Amino acid sequence: MEIRVKRIHAIVRGVVQGVGFRFFTKCLAERLELSGFVRNRTDGTVEFEAEGSKEAVSAFLRELETGQPRAAHVSRIEVKEIPPTDDFEGFRITY
């Protein structure tokens, strides 16, 4: 059975910097076997790209909306699907 791959780019708005949100995102992505990156942006948002099976990407987004660290509060995730490239190895926090 062929696994269908999906890649997304997203901006997370809310209380998401200085509260462990990037580390949470990285751990979740690794558990779901996604590749990509997460980073803080200067405007207080967090940006990420994630690539993997459609099911894993969907589970990732659901968990980010509801299961964030206690001090974090996600008010909105703006998601755009982009073409898969398979150019990531693992999931990393970038600066």
Contacts in CASP RR format, 6 or more apart in sequence:
PFRMAT RR
TARGET T0000
AUTHOR 0000-0000-0000
METHOD contacts of the structure
MODEL  1
MEIRVKRIHAIVRGVVQGVGFRFFTKCLAERLELSGFVRNRTDGTVEFEA
EGSKEAVSAFLRELETGQPRAAHVSRIEVKEIPPTDDFEGFRITY
3 52 0 8 1.000
3 53 0 8 1.000
4 53 0 8 1.000
4 54 0 8 1.000
5 51 0 8 1.000
5 52 0 8 1.000
5 53 0 8 1.000
5 54 0 8 1.000
5 84 0 8 1.000
5 86 0 8 1.000
6 51 0 8 1.000
6 52 0 8 1.000
6 53 0 8 1.000
6 54 0 8 1.000
6 57 0 8 1.000
6 81 0 8 1.000
6 84 0 8 1.000
7 49 0 8 1.000
7 50 0 8 1.000
7 51 0 8 1.000
7 52 0 8 1.000
7 57 0 8 1.000
7 81 0 8 1.000
7 82 0 8 1.000
7 83 0 8 1.000
7 84 0 8 1.000
7 85 0 8 1.000
8 49 0 8 1.000
8 50 0 8 1.000
8 51 0 8 1.000
8 57 0 8 1.000
8 61 0 8 1.000
8 79 0 8 1.000
8 80 0 8 1.000
8 81 0 8 1.000
8 82 0 8 1.000
9 47 0 8 1.000
9 48 0 8 1.000
9 49 0 8 1.000
9 79 0 8 1.000
9 80 0 8 1.000
9 82 0 8 1.000
10 47 0 8 1.000
10 48 0 8 1.000
10 49 0 8 1.000
10 50 0 8 1.000
10 61 0 8 1.000
10 77 0 8 1.000
10 78 0 8 1.000
10 79 0 8 1.000
10 80 0 8 1.000
11 41 0 8 1.000
11 45 0 8 1.000
11 46 0 8 1.000
11 47 0 8 1.000
11 77 0 8 1.000
11 78 0 8 1.000
12 21 0 8 1.000
12 45 0 8 1.000
12 46 0 8 1.000
12 47 0 8 1.000
12 48 0 8 1.000
12 64 0 8 1.000
12 74 0 8 1.000
12 76 0 8 1.000
12 77 0 8 1.000
13 45 0 8 1.000
13 74 0 8 1.000
13 75 0 8 1.000
13 76 0 8 1.000
13 77 0 8 1.000
13 78 0 8 1.000
14 45 0 8 1.000
14 72 0 8 1.000
14 73 0 8 1.000
14 74 0 8 1.000
14 75 0 8 1.000
14 76 0 8 1.000
15 71 0 8 1.000
15 72 0 8 1.000
15 73 0 8 1.000
16 44 0 8 1.000
16 45 0 8 1.000
16 46 0 8 1.000
16 68 0 8 1.000
16 72 0 8 1.000
16 73 0 8 1.000
16 74 0 8 1.000
17 40 0 8 1.000
17 44 0 8 1.000
17 45 0 8 1.000
17 46 0 8 1.000
18 71 0 8 1.000
19 69 0 8 1.000
19 71 0 8 1.000
19 72 0 8 1.000
20 69 0 8 1.000
20 71 0 8 1.000
20 72 0 8 1.000
21 46 0 8 1.000
21 68 0 8 1.000
21 69 0 8 1.000
21 72 0 8 1.000
22 38 0 8 1.000
22 39 0 8 1.000
22 40 0 8 1.000
22 46 0 8 1.000
22 93 0 8 1.000
23 93 0 8 1.000
24 67 0 8 1.000
24 68 0 8 1.000
24 69 0 8 1.000
24 72 0 8 1.000
25 38 0 8 1.000
25 46 0 8 1.000
25 48 0 8 1.000
25 64 0 8 1.000
26 38 0 8 1.000
26 91 0 8 1.000
26 92 0 8 1.000
26 93 0 8 1.000
28 60 0 8 1.000
28 63 0 8 1.000
28 64 0 8 1.000
29 35 0 8 1.000
29 36 0 8 1.000
29 38 0 8 1.000
29 50 0 8 1.000
29 60 0 8 1.000
29 90 0 8 1.000
29 91 0 8 1.000
30 90 0 8 1.000
30 91 0 8 1.000
32 56 0 8 1.000
32 59 0 8 1.000
32 60 0 8 1.000
33 52 0 8 1.000
33 53 0 8 1.000
33 56 0 8 1.000
34 50 0 8 1.000
34 51 0 8 1.000
34 52 0 8 1.000
34 56 0 8 1.000
34 57 0 8 1.000
34 60 0 8 1.000
34 90 0 8 1.000
34 91 0 8 1.000
35 50 0 8 1.000
35 51 0 8 1.000
35 52 0 8 1.000
35 86 0 8 1.000
35 88 0 8 1.000
35 89 0 8 1.000
35 90 0 8 1.000
35 91 0 8 1.000
36 48 0 8 1.000
36 49 0 8 1.000
36 50 0 8 1.000
36 51 0 8 1.000
36 88 0 8 1.000
36 90 0 8 1.000
36 91 0 8 1.000
36 92 0 8 1.000
37 48 0 8 1.000
37 49 0 8 1.000
37 88 0 8 1.000
37 91 0 8 1.000
37 92 0 8 1.000
37 93 0 8 1.000
37 94 0 8 1.000
38 46 0 8 1.000
38 47 0 8 1.000
38 48 0 8 1.000
38 91 0 8 1.000
38 92 0 8 1.000
38 93 0 8 1.000
38 94 0 8 1.000
39 46 0 8 1.000
39 47 0 8 1.000
39 48 0 8 1.000
39 93 0 8 1.000
39 94 0 8 1.000
39 95 0 8 1.000
40 46 0 8 1.000
40 47 0 8 1.000
40 95 0 8 1.000
41 47 0 8 1.000
49 82 0 8 1.000
49 88 0 8 1.000
50 57 0 8 1.000
50 60 0 8 1.000
50 91 0 8 1.000
51 57 0 8 1.000
51 84 0 8 1.000
51 85 0 8 1.000
51 86 0 8 1.000
51 88 0 8 1.000
52 84 0 8 1.000
61 77 0 8 1.000
61 79 0 8 1.000
64 74 0 8 1.000
64 77 0 8 1.000
65 74 0 8 1.000
65 77 0 8 1.000
68 74 0 8 1.000
END
